[in-house]
Amino acid sequence: LEVQWRTWHCLHLDIGPAPQPDLLSDALVQLGLWGVMQAESMVCVVPCDTIFVELANLSNPRLLLGLAFCQLVPPMVARFQISSFYVSPSPRSPVQVVCRTLDALQNRTLDSK
């Protein structure tokens, strides 16, 4: 994957349930503190200055409390405000695609077009 990184770009990770929390914590520390990721003999440098790690919708909240990474970095709670939610009028925007698909499913017209 070739990406032309710009100064305003950031890396956003959405982390779900992890079967091995210790490995996840080690990876997040490498990424967050040093800006690198290692897998076996490969090392990847993250080409951006800002990294967002989202630990959302965890089925086990103890994962959040047990990660060493979370004890190194103060958490920030983000709250969603529906009044601030902007939906693009473009029919190809992700929100429009999902809404139109759900509407077609409900109306039983998904396979008819």
C-alpha positions in Angstrom: 0.0 0.0 0.0 1.5 3.3 -1.1 0.3 6.3 0.8 1.4 9.9 0.2 1.5 11.1 3.9 0.9 14.8 4.5 1.6 16.8 7.6 -2.1 16.8 8.7 -2.6 13.0 8.3 -2.8 10.8 11.3 -3.1 7.1 12.0 -6.4 5.9 13.5 -6.6 2.4 15.0 -9.9 1.0 16.1 -9.1 -1.9 18.5 -11.7 -4.5 19.3 -11.6 -7.5 21.7 -8.1 -9.0 21.9 -7.4 -12.7 22.7 -3.8 -11.8 23.8 -4.0 -8.4 25.6 -0.2 -8.5 26.4 0.7 -8.6 22.8 -1.7 -5.8 22.0 -0.3 -3.7 24.7 3.3 -4.3 23.5 2.3 -3.3 20.0 0.5 -0.2 21.2 3.6 0.9 23.2 5.9 0.4 20.2 3.5 2.3 18.0 2.6 5.1 20.4 6.0 5.8 22.0 8.5 5.0 19.3 6.3 5.2 16.1 7.3 1.7 14.9 5.7 -1.7 14.5 7.6 -4.9 14.5 6.5 -8.3 13.2 9.0 -11.1 13.2 12.1 -9.6 11.5 10.2 -6.7 9.8 10.1 -3.2 11.2 7.7 -0.6 9.9 8.1 3.1 10.7 4.9 5.1 11.0 5.2 8.2 8.8 3.0 10.5 10.8 3.2 12.5 14.0 -0.3 11.8 15.4 -1.8 8.4 16.3 -5.3 7.9 17.6 -6.0 4.6 19.3 -9.7 3.9 19.7 -10.6 1.2 22.3 -14.3 1.2 21.7 -17.2 -1.3 22.3 -15.1 -3.6 24.3 -17.0 -6.6 25.6 -14.5 -6.9 28.4 -13.8 -3.5 30.1 -11.0 -5.1 32.1 -9.0 -5.2 28.8 -8.8 -1.4 28.9 -7.7 -1.3 32.5 -5.2 -4.1 32.1 -3.3 -2.7 29.1 0.1 -1.2 30.2 -0.3 1.2 27.3 -3.4 2.7 28.8 -1.5 3.4 32.0 1.2 5.3 30.1 -1.2 7.4 28.1 -4.0 9.3 29.7 -7.4 8.4 28.2 -9.6 10.9 26.5 -13.3 10.2 26.4 -15.0 11.2 23.2 -18.8 11.6 23.1 -20.8 11.5 20.0 -23.3 14.4 19.4 -26.0 13.6 16.9 -26.5 17.3 16.2 -22.9 17.5 15.0 -23.2 14.5 12.7 -22.9 15.5 9.0 -24.1 13.1 6.3 -22.7 13.8 2.9 -25.3 14.1 0.1 -23.0 11.9 -2.1 -24.7 8.6 -2.8 -21.3 6.9 -2.5 -20.5 8.2 1.0 -20.2 5.4 3.6 -23.2 6.6 5.6 -25.4 6.9 2.5 -24.4 3.4 1.3 -25.3 1.9 4.7 -28.6 3.8 4.9 -29.7 2.9 1.4 -28.8 -0.7 1.9 -30.7 -0.9 5.2 -33.7 0.8 3.5 -33.6 -1.6 0.6 -33.4 -4.6 3.0 -36.4 -3.3 5.0 -38.4 -2.7 1.8 -37.3 -6.0 0.3 -35.9 -4.3 -2.8 -32.2 -5.0 -2.2 -32.0 -7.6 -5.0 -34.5 -6.0 -7.4 -32.4 -3.1 -8.7 
